[in-house]
């Protein structure tokens, strides 16, 4: 644009604008670099032509100019999300990308309430650290919960604020998000300016064929003068990659006045049918209303093409798709499956969850991201538990709320559910106070209330499977609760524990072992409210809590176990004094550490996903003392007696990791104190968690000759697959007697999924899927055989630890499989077999059983354990009939 000669429009004083001066400075700096580059080239050329016979030497400065190797740390507004927590505080998360061609060094990340360029304050003192980030990788960084002042309505994030990382582009290191539910709250009290435009104020004038200019009337509806601000003109919608035509300036504007700003003629490109304008695009002006700063007009002489002709994407949801679960009184969580019904891939987009109707002032609960989604594919997005207010009786979700994705249908992006008829899961559970005779009917779930007089300050759940043999002594199975999140709301952790009791690997283990299941409901407080105590992992900060309700939760678990044993014995069950204990991830740390602290209570312990480092049964390694819970040095400060080595050696241990597990907590302050992490890196040097640190742990356990198996499962990530669950159950069964008995663990294929070997004498009839690696689309087979009538329909595979699947089988042999990660397989039955791209084209045989279920057998001989499916509809459906747990 040429702002100085707009004779038809009101002019600001004749001086260069600051942004023009800055552009001129950048141009001058660029010219200096170009001249220096030319000089280097001329010197090198002269060297080549000197003819002195000296060998050519590479000039490193020239090489760097010709082939730059720089990082590029990138954040955008869409990478920053802000979530309001049930207690009224907020938490921010940021995805940081490196789009350069070399790794970044470590750098700072700072979060602000308000624009740091306008004296925005840090949400708390100090800064975060991030990096290194490899080229093409992403680093996720988040804040602790923080509070906001009434007038703080926007969160900003700055990466590398001190420019310590040399980057190819230093302009993309800032992002911002309006705080959910507070977009305009209280702004009218502190900001009196209101720059306002609308579609009627924008006039588009046709100059000649394909050439147009535009004029916008800009009003100040506020009571104070506006400062200067920017005005941007676009061809198309700026929120959907519209082309920037010109950057103008306007203002100041006195209250009640209008400023008219216009463009020179611009030639538009084919397909550009709209002119748009945005005032104050960088939100430098503090306004009472930020929602009236955009206008657009269809170009005269040609109507915009129908959206369905140019936009093929369609994000689609309906009310029936939104699944809302009531966890306890006013505590809800939601899940929404999202389908792409269009023929082109769906890019990444936002998902907003609300309490109430967003069109009627509903409260924004969380901002999340979904996508990309392939054509015909689906994506499952869910929330953490949210506590709603008494007058909030609706849960809603909106997809692509800022309309950044151009769709063929914009009317199917919202879903709502009324909460009045949803029954809480906890309302169906019987509550127990004092020990007494109970009316048990089989598969009973009891909530045993907290009894401080008996040394436990929190309730625990007790699941009693039907058919337990009362004539045989059994062990209670203990699974420490692991909510997967921190919250100061105890209802969140109680609800998560109930899910473990009712629908999880723990429930299935107890049922197949024929033993009672005990799950505590210990809270996991926010780090700043309880000195970083990661209770669900029984870390050092937790063990050092000596006052209050969280005092020594390991001792509280012991009290719960003894209480449950007496309760069950009162009701006619024979219960052994020791227990089986199992945990995964954080709870694996808990049960592994508990077995060291209280070996007299444990018959057998199984711990999976231990971050490559269970507690080591040594006091020192490589000349360094290993304090508990890294090793066992100083464990006596928590046991008030010498370490009971004899009792510990009687405990049978089964500790397992997936070879593809990348959940390394060594860099997490919640999991380890800084001095602990530093000691681990020095005393137990390992380049990576898997396999290096894990193999060192296995070596140390072998040297101590304990009753322990440390097993690696090929290709498995941070999850429990069906065959792994089989192994844990087999281990507990084998070690219910007096002697330690190792098992032959299942071996997943390391490379070729067609060569799957099965462990003999498998007992599980609900085995999970083979290892999933990179997903590739499998071409549909063209030669299908006839499908038995009993095989046609929609089938559901209930995985013991998530990763559920749904499969539709058509009469002509077509098969459509849906997975919880949003992927989809389309294949065909050929000679009774199918190949699944999701599982690296693994081949399996489909057979119908006498009980009407369907079993998939993998491997060259199609024998052994299979995946058992149950039919949920007689006709094939390619849309989800049930939610798929992940």
C-alpha positions in Angstrom: 0.0 0.0 0.0 1.0 3.7 -0.4 -0.6 5.5 2.5 0.9 8.9 1.8 -1.2 9.8 -1.3 -4.8 8.8 -0.4 -6.3 12.1 -1.6 -9.9 10.9 -1.4 -9.7 9.9 2.3 -8.9 11.6 5.6 -5.2 11.6 6.1 -3.1 11.3 9.3 -0.2 13.8 9.7 2.4 13.4 7.0 5.2 11.3 8.6 6.6 7.8 8.3 4.7 5.2 10.4 6.8 3.3 12.9 6.2 0.0 11.1 7.5 1.5 7.8 10.6 2.7 9.6 11.2 -0.8 11.0 10.7 -2.4 7.6 13.3 0.1 6.2 15.7 -0.9 9.0 15.3 -4.6 8.2 15.9 -3.9 4.5 19.1 -2.0 5.3 20.4 -4.9 7.5 19.5 -7.3 4.6 21.5 -5.2 2.2 24.6 -5.3 4.5 24.4 -9.1 4.6 24.0 -9.3 0.8 27.1 -7.1 0.3 29.2 -9.1 2.7 28.1 -12.3 0.9 29.2 -10.8 -2.4 32.5 -9.8 -0.9 33.1 -13.3 0.4 32.3 -14.8 -3.0 34.6 -12.3 -4.8 37.5 -13.2 -2.5 37.0 -16.9 -3.0 36.8 -16.4 -6.8 40.0 -14.5 -6.7 41.7 -17.3 -4.7 40.6 -19.8 -7.4 42.1 -17.6 -10.2 45.4 -16.7 -8.5 47.2 -19.6 -10.2 49.6 -20.1 -7.4 49.0 -23.8 -7.3 47.9 -23.8 -3.6 45.2 -26.3 -2.8 41.7 -25.0 -2.5 40.6 -24.6 1.1 36.9 -24.5 2.0 35.8 -21.3 3.6 33.6 -22.2 6.5 31.8 -18.8 6.5 30.9 -19.2 2.8 29.8 -22.8 3.4 27.5 -21.6 6.1 26.0 -18.9 3.8 25.5 -21.4 1.1 24.0 -24.1 3.3 22.6 -22.6 6.5 22.1 -24.9 9.4 19.7 -23.2 11.8 17.0 -24.1 14.2 13.6 -22.5 14.0 11.5 -22.5 17.1 7.9 -22.0 16.1 4.7 -21.4 18.1 1.3 -20.2 16.9 -1.9 -19.2 18.7 -3.4 -22.6 18.0 -0.5 -24.3 19.8 -1.5 -22.6 23.1 -4.5 -23.9 25.0 -5.9 -22.6 28.3 -8.1 -24.7 30.6 -10.1 -23.5 33.6 -9.9 -25.9 36.5 -12.8 -26.8 38.8 -11.3 -24.6 41.6 -11.4 -21.5 39.4 -7.7 -21.5 38.6 -6.2 -21.9 35.1 -3.6 -24.0 33.4 -1.9 -23.4 30.1 -0.3 -25.9 27.7 2.0 -25.1 24.8 3.2 -27.2 21.8 6.6 -25.9 20.6 7.9 -27.0 17.2 11.3 -26.9 15.6 10.9 -26.4 11.9 14.6 -25.8 11.3 17.2 -28.2 10.0 19.3 -28.6 13.2 18.5 -29.3 16.9 17.8 -26.4 19.3 19.7 -26.0 22.5 17.8 -25.6 25.7 15.8 -22.3 26.0 13.3 -20.5 28.3 9.5 -20.4 28.0 7.6 -17.7 29.9 3.8 -17.5 30.3 2.1 -14.2 30.9 -1.3 -12.9 31.9 -1.7 -10.1 29.4 0.5 -9.0 26.6 4.2 -8.7 27.8 4.6 -5.8 25.5 1.9 -4.0 27.5 3.2 -4.8 31.0 1.5 -8.2 31.2 2.6 -10.1 34.3 4.2 -13.5 34.5 1.6 -16.0 35.7 4.1 -17.0 38.4 7.8 -16.1 39.1 10.5 -17.7 37.1 10.4 -19.5 33.8 10.0 -22.9 32.2 12.8 -24.8 30.4 12.4 -26.5 27.1 14.6 -28.3 24.6 16.7 -29.6 23.1 14.2 -30.2 20.2 15.3 -32.2 17.2 14.4 -31.0 13.7 10.8 -31.7 13.0 10.0 -32.6 16.6 7.5 -31.0 19.0 8.0 -30.3 22.7 5.0 -30.0 25.0 5.3 -27.6 27.9 2.6 -26.7 30.5 2.1 -24.5 33.6 1.1 -25.3 37.1 -2.3 -24.0 38.0 -2.4 -20.2 38.4 -4.9 -17.5 39.5 -5.9 -14.5 37.5 -7.0 -11.0 38.3 -10.5 -9.9 37.2 -9.2 -7.8 34.3 -6.8 -10.4 32.9 -8.5 -11.9 29.9 -5.6 -13.3 27.7 -2.6 -15.6 28.2 0.6 -15.1 26.2 3.5 -17.5 25.8 7.0 -16.4 24.7 9.7 -19.0 23.8 13.4 -18.1 23.8 12.7 -14.6 25.1 16.5 -13.8 25.4 17.2 -15.0 21.9 19.7 -17.5 23.1 18.9 -19.9 20.2 20.1 -18.8 16.8 17.1 -19.2 14.5 16.3 -18.7 10.9 13.1 -16.8 11.9 12.9 -14.9 15.1 9.3 -13.6 14.5 7.3 -16.7 15.4 8.2 -17.1 19.1 5.0 -15.6 20.6 1.4 -17.0 20.9 -1.7 -15.9 22.8 -5.1 -17.2 23.6 -8.2 -15.4 25.1 -8.9 -17.0 28.5 -11.9 -19.4 28.3 -15.1 -17.7 29.4 -13.5 -14.3 30.1 -13.3 -12.8 26.6 -14.9 -9.5 27.4 -15.5 -9.8 31.1 -14.9 -6.5 33.0 -13.2 -4.9 29.9 -15.9 -2.2 29.7 -14.9 -1.0 33.2 -11.2 -0.5 32.3 -11.2 0.1 28.6 -13.4 2.9 27.1 -12.2 2.6 23.5 -14.3 0.6 21.0 -13.1 0.4 17.4 -16.1 -0.9 15.4 -16.8 -2.0 11.8 -19.3 -4.3 10.2 -20.1 -5.7 6.8 -22.3 -2.7 5.9 -19.4 -0.3 6.5 -17.2 -2.0 3.9 -17.7 -0.8 0.3 -16.1 -2.7 -2.6 -15.7 -0.7 -5.9 -15.0 -2.4 -9.2 -12.4 -0.5 -11.1 -12.1 -2.8 -14.2 -12.4 -6.5 -14.9 -10.8 -8.3 -12.0 -9.6 -5.1 -10.4 -11.2 -3.7 -7.2 -10.6 -1.2 -4.4 -12.2 -1.1 -1.0 -13.2 1.6 1.5 -14.1 0.9 5.2 -15.8 3.2 7.6 -14.2 2.8 11.1 -16.1 4.1 14.1 -15.0 4.7 17.7 -18.1 3.8 19.7 -16.2 4.3 23.0 -15.9 7.3 25.3 -12.1 7.7 25.0 -10.0 8.6 21.9 -8.4 5.6 20.1 -4.7 5.5 19.5 -3.2 4.6 16.1 -3.8 1.1 14.9 -3.4 -1.2 11.9 -5.9 -1.9 9.2 -5.4 -5.0 7.0 -7.2 -5.7 3.8 -7.6 -9.3 2.4 -8.8 -11.2 -0.6 -10.8 -14.0 1.0 -11.2 -14.8 4.7 -8.2 -14.0 6.8 -9.0 -16.9 9.2 -8.9 -19.3 6.3 -5.6 -18.3 4.7 -7.0 -15.3 2.8 -4.4 -13.3 0.8 -3.2 -10.1 2.5 -3.6 -7.2 0.0 -2.5 -4.2 2.0 -1.5 -3.1 5.4 -2.8 0.4 6.4 -2.8 2.6 9.5 -5.6 4.6 11.0 -6.4 6.8 14.0 -6.4 8.4 16.4 -10.2 8.5 16.3 -12.1 10.7 18.7 -15.2 9.3 20.5 -18.2 9.2 18.2 -16.1 10.0 15.1 -15.6 7.9 11.9 -12.3 7.3 10.0 -12.5 6.2 6.4 -9.7 4.1 5.1 -9.3 2.9 1.5 -7.1 0.8 -0.7 -5.5 1.4 -4.1 -6.9 -0.9 -6.9 -5.9 -4.5 -6.5 -6.1 -7.2 -9.1 -7.7 -10.4 -7.6 -6.7 -13.9 -8.5 -9.2 -16.5 -9.9 -11.4 -17.9 -7.2 -11.0 -14.8 -4.9 -14.6 -13.7 -4.5 -14.5 -11.8 -1.2 -12.8 -8.7 0.2 -12.3 -8.6 4.0 -10.8 -6.1 6.4 -9.6 -6.4 10.0 -8.9 -3.4 12.2 -6.4 -3.6 15.1 -5.4 -7.1 13.9 -2.7 -7.5 16.6 -5.0 -6.4 19.4 -2.7 -3.5 20.5 -5.7 -1.4 21.4 -7.5 -2.3 24.6 -11.2 -2.2 23.7 -14.5 -2.8 25.5 -15.6 -5.1 22.6 -13.1 -7.1 20.6 -15.7 -8.9 18.5 -16.6 -6.1 16.0 -13.2 -5.6 14.3 -13.8 -7.6 11.1 -16.0 -7.0 8.0 -16.3 -8.6 4.6 -18.2 -8.2 1.3 -18.8 -10.4 -1.7 -17.2 -8.8 -4.7 -19.8 -7.2 -7.0 -20.3 -8.8 -10.4 -19.8 -12.4 -9.3 -21.4 -14.4 -6.5 -19.0 -16.7 -4.5 -19.0 -20.3 -5.6 -21.2 -22.6 -3.6 -19.1 -23.9 -0.7 -19.7 -27.5 -1.6 -18.0 -27.0 -4.9 -14.8 -25.6 -3.4 -14.8 -27.1 0.1 -14.9 -30.8 0.4 -14.3 -31.2 4.1 -17.2 -31.9 6.5 -16.6 -32.2 10.2 -19.8 -33.8 11.6 -21.2 -34.5 15.0 -24.7 -34.8 16.5 -26.3 -34.8 20.0 -26.4 -38.6 20.1 -22.6 -38.7 19.5 -21.7 -36.8 22.7 -21.2 -39.3 25.6 -21.4 -37.7 29.0 -20.6 -39.7 32.2 -21.6 -38.6 35.6 -18.8 -39.6 37.9 -20.3 -38.2 41.2 -22.4 -35.3 42.3 -21.9 -32.5 39.7 -18.7 -34.1 38.4 -18.9 -35.0 34.7 -16.6 -36.0 31.9 -17.4 -36.2 28.2 -16.2 -37.9 25.1 -17.0 -37.1 21.4 -16.2 -39.3 18.4 -15.6 -37.0 15.4 -16.0 -38.2 11.8 -14.7 -36.7 8.5 -17.5 -37.4 6.0 -15.8 -35.5 3.2 -13.5 -36.9 0.6 -10.4 -34.9 1.5 -8.2 -34.9 4.7 -9.4 -32.8 7.6 -6.7 -30.5 9.0 -6.1 -29.9 12.8 -8.8 -27.9 14.5 -10.0 -26.9 17.9 -12.6 -28.6 20.1 -14.4 -26.5 22.8 -16.3 -28.2 25.7 -18.9 -26.1 27.5 -21.1 -26.3 30.6 -24.4 -25.1 29.2 -25.2 -23.9 25.7 -22.4 -21.8 24.1 -24.9 -19.9 22.2 -26.6 -18.7 25.4 -23.5 -17.8 27.5 -22.4 -21.3 28.4 -19.1 -21.6 30.4 -16.1 -22.7 28.4 -14.5 -25.7 30.3 -11.6 -26.6 28.1 -10.0 -25.9 24.7 -8.5 -29.0 23.0 -7.3 -29.9 19.6 -8.3 -32.7 17.2 -7.1 -33.9 13.7 -5.8 -34.4 11.2 -8.5 -36.9 10.1 -8.4 -38.9 6.9 -11.5 -39.0 4.6 -13.9 -41.5 6.2 -11.8 -41.6 9.4 -12.8 -40.8 12.9 -11.2 -39.2 16.0 -12.1 -39.6 19.7 -11.7 -36.6 21.9 -12.5 -36.5 25.6 -12.3 -34.3 28.7 -10.9 -34.6 32.1 -13.5 -34.6 34.9 -15.2 -31.2 35.4 -17.3 -30.1 38.3 -20.3 -28.1 37.1 -22.2 -25.4 38.9 -25.7 -26.2 40.4 -27.5 -24.3 37.5 -25.5 -25.9 34.7 -27.6 -28.7 33.4 -26.2 -29.2 29.9 -22.8 -30.4 28.5 -22.0 -29.1 25.0 -19.1 -29.4 22.5 -18.3 -27.3 19.5 -15.9 -28.3 16.7 -13.9 -25.8 14.8 -15.4 -22.9 16.8 -13.4 -20.2 15.0 -14.3 -21.6 11.5 -10.8 -22.0 10.4 -11.7 -25.1 8.4 -13.7 -24.4 5.3 -16.5 -27.1 5.2 -19.2 -28.1 2.9 -21.6 -28.1 5.9 -21.0 -25.7 8.8 -24.3 -26.6 10.6 -23.2 -30.0 12.1 -20.4 -28.8 14.4 -22.2 -28.7 17.7 -23.6 -31.3 20.1 -25.3 -31.1 23.5 -26.6 -33.5 26.2 -29.0 -32.7 29.0 -27.6 -33.9 32.3 -30.8 -34.2 34.4 -31.4 -37.9 33.6 -27.8 -39.1 33.8 -27.2 -41.4 36.8 -23.9 -41.2 38.6 -21.7 -44.3 38.6 -21.0 -43.8 42.3 -24.8 -43.7 43.1 -25.0 -47.4 42.1 -22.3 -48.5 44.6 -23.2 -49.8 48.1 -21.5 -48.0 50.9 -20.0 -49.8 53.9 -19.1 -48.3 57.3 -18.3 -50.6 60.2 -17.4 -54.2 59.6 -20.6 -56.3 59.4 -22.3 -59.1 57.6 -23.3 -58.0 54.1 -25.9 -59.1 51.6 -23.7 -60.2 48.7 -25.1 -61.3 45.4 -22.0 -61.7 43.3 -19.8 -59.2 41.4 -20.4 -56.8 44.3 -18.8 -53.4 44.4 -18.5 -51.7 47.8 -17.3 -48.3 48.8 -15.7 -48.7 52.3 -15.9 -45.3 53.9 -12.8 -43.7 55.4 -12.1 -44.6 59.0 -9.5 -42.4 60.6 -9.9 -44.4 63.9 -8.5 -47.4 61.9 -5.7 -45.4 60.3 -7.0 -44.7 56.8 -8.3 -41.3 55.9 -9.7 -42.1 52.5 -12.3 -44.5 51.3 -11.4 -47.6 49.3 -13.3 -49.7 46.8 -13.7 -53.5 47.2 -14.8 -55.6 44.2 -15.9 -59.2 45.1 -16.3 -61.3 41.9 -19.1 -63.9 41.9 -18.1 -67.5 42.4 -15.1 -67.1 44.8 -14.5 -70.4 46.4 -15.2 -69.8 50.2 -13.5 -73.2 51.0 -10.1 -72.0 49.5 -7.9 -69.4 51.0 -7.3 -66.6 48.4 -5.1 -63.5 48.2 -6.6 -60.0 47.9 -5.5 -58.3 44.7 -4.4 -54.6 45.4 -4.2 -52.1 42.6 -3.1 -48.6 43.8 -5.2 -45.9 42.1 -3.7 -43.8 39.3 -5.9 -41.0 38.1 -3.4 -39.9 35.4 -3.8 -36.3 36.5 -3.4 -34.0 39.5 -6.5 -32.4 41.1 -7.4 -30.9 44.4 -10.9 -32.2 43.9 -11.1 -35.6 45.8 -14.2 -36.5 43.7 -12.0 -36.7 40.6 -9.8 -39.4 42.1 -12.7 -41.3 43.6 -14.4 -41.4 40.2 -11.2 -42.5 38.5 -10.7 -45.3 41.0 -14.3 -46.5 40.4 -13.5 -46.7 36.7 -10.6 -49.0 37.6 -12.9 -51.1 39.7 -15.6 -51.5 37.1 -13.9 -51.4 33.7 -10.2 -52.0 33.6 -7.5 -54.6 33.5 -7.7 -54.8 37.3 -11.3 -55.8 37.2 -10.6 -58.6 34.7 -7.6 -59.8 36.6 -9.6 -60.2 39.8 -12.4 -62.0 37.9 -10.0 -64.4 36.2 -8.0 -65.0 39.4 -11.2 -65.4 41.4 -10.0 -63.0 44.1 -11.3 -59.8 45.7 -9.9 -56.5 44.4 -9.0 -53.5 46.6 -8.4 -50.1 45.1 -7.8 -47.1 47.3 -9.0 -43.5 46.5 -5.9 -41.6 47.4 -5.9 -38.0 46.0 -3.1 -36.7 43.9 -3.0 -33.0 44.8 -1.8 -30.2 42.6 2.0 -29.9 43.0 2.0 -26.4 44.5 -0.7 -27.3 47.1 1.2 -30.2 48.7 4.9 -29.8 48.2 5.1 -31.8 44.9 3.8 -35.0 46.6 3.1 -37.4 43.7 1.0 -39.7 45.9 0.1 -42.2 43.2 3.7 -43.0 42.6 4.7 -43.0 46.4 7.6 -40.7 45.7 10.0 -39.2 48.3 7.8 -36.1 48.7 4.8 -38.3 49.6 6.8 -40.4 52.0 7.9 -37.3 53.8 4.4 -36.1 54.5 4.1 -36.5 58.2 1.0 -34.5 59.0 -2.6 -34.2 57.7 -4.8 -36.6 55.8 -2.0 -37.5 53.4 0.4 -38.7 56.2 2.2 -41.9 55.0 -0.3 -43.2 52.5 1.7 -46.5 52.3 0.7 -47.1 56.0 -2.8 -46.1 55.2 -2.9 -48.8 52.4 -1.7 -51.4 54.9 -4.5 -50.4 57.2 -7.0 -50.7 54.3 -5.7 -54.1 53.5 -6.1 -55.4 57.1 -9.6 -53.8 57.3 -10.7 -55.5 54.0 -9.3 -58.8 55.2 -11.4 -58.7 58.4 -14.5 -57.5 56.4 -14.2 -60.4 54.0 -13.5 -63.0 56.8 -16.6 -61.7 58.6 -18.6 -62.6 55.5 -17.3 -66.2 55.2 -14.3 -65.8 52.9 -10.9 -67.4 53.6 -8.3 -64.7 53.1 -4.5 -65.0 53.2 -2.5 -62.5 55.3 -0.4 -61.4 52.3 -1.6 -59.8 49.0 -1.0 -59.7 45.3 -0.3 -56.2 44.2 -0.2 -54.8 40.7 0.3 -51.4 39.2 1.0 -49.7 35.8 3.0 -46.5 35.2 2.7 -44.3 38.4 0.9 -47.0 40.3 3.6 -49.5 39.3 6.1 -47.2 41.1 3.8 -47.3 44.1 3.5 -51.1 44.3 7.2 -51.7 43.6 8.2 -49.2 46.3 5.5 -50.6 48.7 7.0 -54.1 48.3 10.4 -52.8 49.6 8.8 -50.9 52.5 6.4 -53.6 53.6 7.6 -57.0 52.2 5.8 -58.8 55.0 2.5 -57.8 53.4 3.2 -58.9 49.8 3.1 -62.4 48.3 3.8 -61.3 44.7 4.1 -57.9 43.0 3.7 -57.0 39.3 4.7 -53.6 38.0 4.5 -52.4 34.4 5.7 -49.3 32.7 8.2 -48.4 35.5 10.0 -45.8 33.3 12.9 -48.2 32.9 13.9 -47.8 36.6 12.2 -49.8 39.4 13.7 -49.3 42.9 17.1 -51.0 42.7 17.9 -53.6 45.4 21.3 -52.1 46.1 22.6 -49.4 48.4 25.2 -48.1 46.0 26.3 -48.3 42.4 29.3 -47.0 40.5 30.6 -45.6 43.8 27.4 -43.5 44.4 25.0 -44.1 47.3 21.5 -44.7 46.0 18.9 -43.4 48.6 15.4 -44.8 48.6 13.4 -44.9 46.4 16.2 -45.0 43.8 17.9 -47.8 45.8 17.6 -49.0 49.3 20.2 -46.8 51.1 18.5 -45.1 54.1 15.2 -47.0 53.7 15.2 -47.4 57.5 14.1 -43.8 57.9 10.7 -44.9 56.6 10.4 -48.4 58.2 11.7 -47.5 61.7 13.6 -50.8 61.6 16.4 -52.4 59.5 15.5 -53.4 56.0 13.9 -56.8 56.1 16.0 -58.5 53.5 14.8 -62.0 54.3 11.1 -61.0 53.9 11.9 -59.1 50.7 13.6 -62.1 49.1 10.4 -64.1 49.6 8.4 -61.7 47.5 7.9 -62.8 43.8 8.4 -59.8 41.4 7.2 -59.5 37.8 8.4 -56.2 36.3 7.8 -55.4 32.7 8.4 -52.7 30.0 7.5 -52.3 26.4 10.4 -51.8 24.1 8.7 -48.8 22.4 7.8 -47.1 25.7 8.9 -43.5 25.6 7.3 -42.4 28.9 10.5 -41.2 30.6 9.8 -39.3 33.8 13.4 -38.5 34.7 12.9 -34.9 33.6 9.6 -34.5 35.5 9.9 -32.6 38.8 6.7 -34.3 39.9 8.3 -37.8 39.6 11.8 -36.9 40.8 13.5 -34.2 42.8 16.2 -32.4 40.9 18.9 -33.9 43.0 17.5 -37.4 42.5 17.4 -36.9 38.7 21.0 -35.6 38.8 22.2 -38.6 40.9 20.4 -41.1 38.5 22.2 -39.5 35.5 25.6 -39.8 37.2 25.3 -43.2 39.0 23.3 -45.0 36.3 24.5 -43.4 33.1 22.2 -44.3 30.2 21.7 -42.5 26.9 18.0 -43.5 26.7 15.4 -45.0 29.0 14.7 -47.8 26.5 16.7 -49.9 26.2 19.7 -48.5 28.1 18.5 -47.6 31.6 16.1 -50.6 31.5 18.8 -53.1 30.6 21.0 -51.7 33.4 18.1 -52.3 35.9 17.7 -55.8 34.6 21.4 -56.4 35.1 21.3 -55.2 38.7 18.3 -57.3 39.6 20.0 -60.4 38.1 23.2 -59.8 40.1 21.2 -59.8 43.3 19.6 -63.2 42.5 16.1 -62.2 43.6 12.8 -63.9 42.9 12.3 -61.5 40.0 11.5 -61.5 36.3 12.2 -58.3 34.4 10.5 -58.8 31.0 10.7 -56.7 27.8 7.8 -56.9 25.3 8.8 -56.2 21.7 7.2 -53.3 20.0 4.8 -52.3 22.8 4.6 -48.7 24.0 3.3 -47.4 27.4 0.3 -49.7 27.6 -0.9 -53.1 28.7 -1.8 -55.4 25.9 -3.9 -58.5 26.3 -1.1 -61.1 26.2 0.8 -59.1 28.8 -2.2 -59.2 31.1 -2.3 -63.0 30.6 1.3 -63.1 31.8 0.6 -61.1 34.9 -2.3 -63.4 35.8 -0.2 -66.5 35.0 2.6 -65.1 37.3 0.2 -64.6 40.2 -1.3 -68.1 39.7 2.2 -69.7 39.5 3.4 -67.9 42.7 0.4 -68.5 44.9 2.3 -71.4 46.6 5.4 -71.6 48.7 8.0 -71.6 45.9 9.0 -69.0 43.4 8.0 -70.1 39.9 9.0 -68.0 36.9 6.7 -68.1 33.8 7.4 -68.2 30.1 6.3 -64.7 29.0 4.6 -64.0 25.7 6.9 -62.9 22.9 5.6 -60.3 20.5 7.0 -60.3 17.0 9.8 -57.8 16.7 9.6 -57.3 13.0 7.3 -59.6 11.0 3.7 -59.7 12.4 3.0 -62.8 10.2 5.5 -64.8 12.3 3.8 -64.5 15.6 4.7 -67.3 18.0 2.3 -68.1 20.8 3.0 -69.3 24.3 1.5 -72.8 24.8 -1.5 -73.3 27.1 -2.9 -69.8 26.8 -5.8 -69.1 29.0 -7.0 -65.7 27.8 -9.8 -65.7 25.3 -9.8 -61.9 24.9 -6.3 -61.2 23.7 -5.5 -57.7 22.5 -4.3 -56.7 19.1 -0.8 -57.3 17.8 1.7 -54.5 18.2 0.7 -51.4 16.2 3.5 -49.5 14.5 3.3 -47.1 11.6 -0.2 -47.1 10.1 -0.4 -47.6 6.4 -3.5 -47.9 4.2 -4.1 -51.4 2.9 -5.6 -51.7 -0.6 -8.9 -53.5 -0.6 -8.6 -57.0 -1.8 -10.6 -57.7 -5.0 -11.1 -61.4 -4.6 -13.4 -62.1 -1.7 -15.1 -65.3 -0.7 -18.6 -65.7 0.6 -19.2 -64.7 4.3 -21.1 -67.0 6.6 -24.5 -65.5 7.5 -23.5 -65.6 11.2 -20.5 -63.4 10.6 -22.4 -60.5 9.0 -23.0 -57.6 11.4 -21.2 -55.2 13.7 -18.7 -56.6 16.3 -17.0 -55.1 19.3 -13.7 -56.1 20.9 -13.5 -55.1 24.6 -9.8 -54.7 25.3 -8.8 -55.4 28.9 -6.8 -52.1 29.1 -8.4 -49.8 26.5 -7.7 -49.7 22.8 -11.2 -51.1 22.1 -12.2 -51.8 18.5 -15.3 -52.0 16.4 -15.6 -54.0 13.2 -18.3 -54.2 10.5 -18.6 -57.3 8.2 -20.7 -57.0 5.1 -22.3 -59.9 3.2 -19.9 -59.4 0.2 -16.9 -59.8 2.5 -16.0 -56.2 3.0 -14.6 -55.4 6.4 -14.4 -51.9 8.1 -12.5 -51.8 11.4 -12.5 -48.6 13.6 -9.8 -48.0 16.3 -9.7 -45.8 19.3 -6.9 -43.7 17.9 -9.1 -42.5 15.1 -7.6 -44.8 12.5 -9.7 -47.0 10.2 -9.0 -50.2 8.2 -10.9 -51.1 5.0 -10.2 -54.6 3.8 -11.9 -57.8 2.6 -12.2 -61.4 3.7 -10.3 -63.6 1.3 -10.5 -67.4 2.0 -11.6 -66.7 5.5 -8.7 -64.3 6.3 -8.2 -60.6 6.4 -5.1 -58.4 6.4 -5.1 -55.3 8.7 -2.9 -52.2 7.8 -3.3 -50.9 11.3 -1.2 -53.9 12.5 1.5 -53.8 9.8 -0.7 -55.9 7.4 -0.9 -58.7 9.9 -3.0 -61.6 8.6 -5.6 -63.3 10.7 -8.3 -65.9 10.2 -11.9 -65.2 11.2 -13.9 -68.0 12.8 -17.4 -68.2 14.4 -17.5 -70.0 17.8 -20.3 -72.2 19.2 -21.4 -69.4 21.6 -21.9 -67.0 18.6 -18.7 -64.9 19.2 -16.1 -64.3 16.6 -12.4 -65.0 17.1 -9.5 -63.6 15.1 -6.4 -65.9 15.1 -3.1 -64.4 14.1 0.1 -66.2 12.9 1.1 -68.7 10.3 -0.8 -71.6 11.8 -3.8 -69.5 13.2 -3.7 -71.3 16.5 -3.5 -70.4 20.1 -5.1 -67.3 21.7 -7.3 -65.1 19.5 -9.1 -61.9 19.9 -12.7 -62.6 20.9 -15.4 -60.2 19.5 -19.1 -59.9 20.5 -21.8 -58.9 18.0 -23.5 -55.7 19.0 -25.7 -55.3 15.9 -27.0 -57.8 13.3 -26.3 -55.4 10.4 -22.9 -53.8 9.6 -22.4 -50.2 10.8 -19.4 -48.1 9.9 -20.2 -45.4 12.5 -19.4 -46.0 16.1 -22.2 -47.7 18.1 -20.2 -47.6 21.3 -17.3 -45.4 22.5 -13.9 -46.9 22.0 -11.7 -46.6 25.2 -8.1 -45.7 24.5 
